[in-house]
Structure formats: structure tokens, C-alpha cells
């Protein structure tokens, strides 16, 4: 397997010491004393969250602890995902526990078809198999990036670990109209084989990394590398997809080194903004113990619509950094 993002960062970056605070008084002190822009992590161990700040501007929050969304029965408890993802002006761009799909949660990576230990289960709906935080691997910043790396495990019936995932989130300094946030998920089966597949219903194939947009993206414009979409798309091959209003948007790019690239997508703006590069789609991917698969993406948050946000140029810079201006 090619080098993971975590390994690449370890070789190429030289990190500086980073001040960390807890939420509440620590965050207020940080915001009051931030005289110049620098990345910082603000961790709230009780809430199970880590906020990444770029100077005084929030970039994203990673939720490592169990989140219940006010549900006392905790029937949709989840952890290990990004929410909120923020616009430059502080607006929240993702949704969590939406009434129409309570299992949707910000930027997440789950599968509706999972076979392990001879059982047909799933992580798309979080029972009886779901993600759990295991340990931090890295929280550090250099001049232009912040790196958050974590190891999570998948537990069956809240007991047996059947998979391990290493998640690396690399937030870049805002550049021109946009900001890039790289997300890599490295999956490894533990103690037996693990089969993954997308949803077979109506051949939709959804599953894997998914972005659930905030309500502001309902009815927003969808654009892909093949051009504008006039309606929602399912099980359709793209290299990237963008959802934008007139003043803000988010694109998801798939790295060319991704398994089976280019891959099918689900893209919606009808009832909500949803972008899902659907791997492995309708086929089954089998992971054996000791082997791993790396799934690499870039979130591109931009001002303006698809054109003014320079989404095509941003994708080209992602796959060929020499073209970046």
C-alpha cells in the first residue's frame, strides 16, 4: 500500500509546540490573546470534542466522545466524526441528528452493509456495530497546517473489536477563496475478515465517507467534474462534487490513489445537501486481518458559488500540487 497521509506528514512536517486549552475560560483567554493567526486545538474532554481554530476562526470540530443529541434512549448514539464544519464567517455548514435522517452526522464514514464474525450488520445505523475512540496519535501544528490523528475501533455488541481505523485530519490555512481539509481513513480488520458494501436498495450503493450539509444547502446547486447536475444523482461515477449557494459551498474531492478510482457517488440537494463518494459501492470489499485500505479525500470549503470558489482549480491543485497558484 502507498504511504498513508499520517506517514507522509511524519516525514515532511516539522511541528512546533502548540498551546492547548480546555473549553470555557481557556477558550475565552485564547480568543482574547490571539494577536496573530495560528492554529490551535481546544479540547473538551467532558463533551468529547476537539475544536480546531485558525487564529480566532473555527475550522471544524471533531467529536471523539459519544454524542446523543438529546436522545435519552441514546438509540442513535455516535462518535468519531466531524461536526460542525465551519464557513469563513463562522456559519455551520454541516448537520447532526437531522429530523429526516437521525443517523446522519456531519462528515462521517460508515457503511450500511458490513459482514463480520458471520453476522450481517452495519455502521450506517449505529447498532449493534459502531465506532469508538481508542487513542490520540497526534495533535500538532506547523505554520500552515493543523494535524489531528486518532485511532478508533469498531466494536460489535459493545464488546468485541472487529476493526481498527486510523483517521488523519489535515487542516490547511485558507488560501484565496477556499480552505482545504484533508481526511484519510485507514481501515484494518481485526481477528477475522471484514466485508463492506454500499446499500443495495434501488441500486443506490451509498456508504463510506458522507457529508450531510446544513439546512442552507437544501435546493443548492450541485456541480461535478462532469458539469452541473439538474437533479440528484445516485450510483454515478464522478471525481469530485460540489454543493453551493450563491455565497458559500463545499466540495469533496477523491484522491486519485483511492481504491477503484474513479468511484460512484450519491449527490443530493433535494431534501438536504448530501455528498457521498460511495466506496465500494454495490460490490463487496473484503478486508483480511493484517492488511489495510486507505481512503483519502479533501474537503474544500469556499466562498461564493462553484465558479467564484474556483473549485475546478482547487481540484487540479489537489491532484497536481505543482499547478497550485
Secondary structure, DSSP 8 states (H G I E B T S, - for coil): ----HHHHHHHH---B---EEETTHHHHHHHHH--S--EEEEEETTTTEEEEEETTEEEEEEE-S-B-TT-TT-TT-B-SEEEEEB-TTS-B-B-EEETTEEEEESEEEE-SEEEETTEEE-SSS-SSEEEEEEEEEEEEE-SSEEEEEEEEEEEETTTEEEEEEEEEEEEE--BTTEEEEEEEEEEEE-SS-EEEE---GGG----EEEEEB-GGGTT-EEEETTEEESS-EEEEEESEEEEE-SSEEEEEEE-TTSTTSSEEEEEE-SSS-EEEE-SSTTS-EEE-TT-EEEEEEEEEEEESSTTTTTHHHHHHHHH-GGG--
